[in-house]
Amino acid sequence: MSLLDYESHFSNLKMNSRGGSEKSPHKVAMLLAIIDLIEAETVTDNRIYFDQNLRDKFKDHFDRLAGPQDRNNPHLPYFHLRSSGFWHHRVKPGSEAEYAALTTPSGPGAVTNNISFVQLDDELYELLSFGVARELLRAALYRNLSRDDVSSLLEVGNGWDWLECEAIVRDYFAMLNLELAGESYNKTEHRSNLKTLLNGRGDGSIEYKHQNISAILLEMGQPYIQGYKPAYNYQAQLKSVVLAYLAGHQTELDYMLESASEAELAEPAAIDWSIVLDAEIPEKLATIQEPKRKYAAVKLNFSEREQANRSLGENGEAFVIEYERHRLRALNRADLAKEVEWSSRDRGDGLGYDVRSFNPSQDEELFIEVKTTNSGKYQPFFITDNELDFSKEKSAQYSLYRVFDFKQRARIYQLNGAVDQYVHLQPKSFKASFS
């Protein structure tokens, strides 16, 4: 759901009345308490426990909103918000039958004995990570008590507002879905249709926002639209919108990643080898700082998934073998072309490289490590300690071949010499030992 969908849900809660038209503030106080705890980073994961922090924050809001007949019973909204559609109880093992029989909790014990914690919709949890969304949803809650109203909460001066960001993120993923499925689409047509949802944004502004979305996806290890080179100077708000979209569209993301991970190789005879090499390597972009907060939308990492895709890796290596043979034959060294070796297959993994070829101009061997992706040239890749050390030890005879856009029209760029001179290296795993 979009932010405005949740705004509608928050402003139309099912409320108990306390004699006449007066409405009980319990659900409003509970949701305000949770918004506060997320904002203060007391809650850093999508698990809302019925603990003292929550009860204290609930009391703060309840004391301010309650009438003389209201009682401080936080267990009631914690239980009854389950009817809202976005509030999900996680029942304690062995308590399923007792929980199913509950129509209302008799006291706090009925909650603590049967419910482990509450989870919000993943999309809602992500939305609450951003201040504009929190303020809009706070205002929506007060409307349940006829306490209007906060206007223009979505406006951010000349910057893109939340609804504009939602529109461009939806459009970006529509194009990305088509690209990963191998279907054609018209970016100009998409941009023209998108403009009707934006506040007079120009083509350059829209293009740059698309590049911002690419950067956010790459930070998360996800595929991106190859025609939109990543631009990392983005609004924090835009990342919140992207994360919310991913959290609410996990099934779509699963399908996209499955499609993107397919390993296909064209017949070598059908490939125009003269245009395979891309001489322009990616520049060394700014170091990415990963956030400390736990995001609900990081469930599948495309780069890690490709790393584990043995078929994709092998097909990429086979592609490089054919490319090297073509390159050497074009240099009138058919003799060397016959000697190109698929080392990782014939001699085993752990060598520090995958293919042994040749540099005729230096009359020496060339050791090639192959990294393959169906995504674009900026997609992160994984390299082992052994591969990195080998690239340093044999830097004069070493090259990493990054095969990209493999499924559509495979291309290669080359990183010659020690790999760490080109890329930022971030540790992703640790060796665990008992010595």
Secondary structure, 3 states (H helix, E strand, C coil): CCHHHHHHHHHCCCCCECCCCCECCHHHHHHHHHHHHHHCCCCCCCCECCCHHHHHHHHHHHHHHCCCCCCCCCHHHHHHHHHHCCEEEEECCCCHHHHHHCCCCCCHHHHHCCEEEEEECHHHHHHCCCHHHHHHHHHHHHHCCCCCCCCCCCCCCCCCCHHHHHHHHHHHHHHHHHHHCCCCCCHHHHHHHHHCCCCCCCHHHHHHHHHHHHHHHHHCCCCCCCCCCCCCCCCHHHHHHHHHHHHHCHHHHHHHHHHHCCCCCCCHHHCCHHHCECCCCCCCCCCCCCCCCCCCCCCCCHHHHHHCCHHHHHHHHHHHHHHHHHHHHHCCCHHHHCCCEEHHHHCCCCCCCCEEEEECCCCEEEEEEEEECCCCCCCCCCCCHHHHHHHHHCHHHEEEEEEECHHHHCEEEEEECCHHHCCCCCCCCCCCCCC
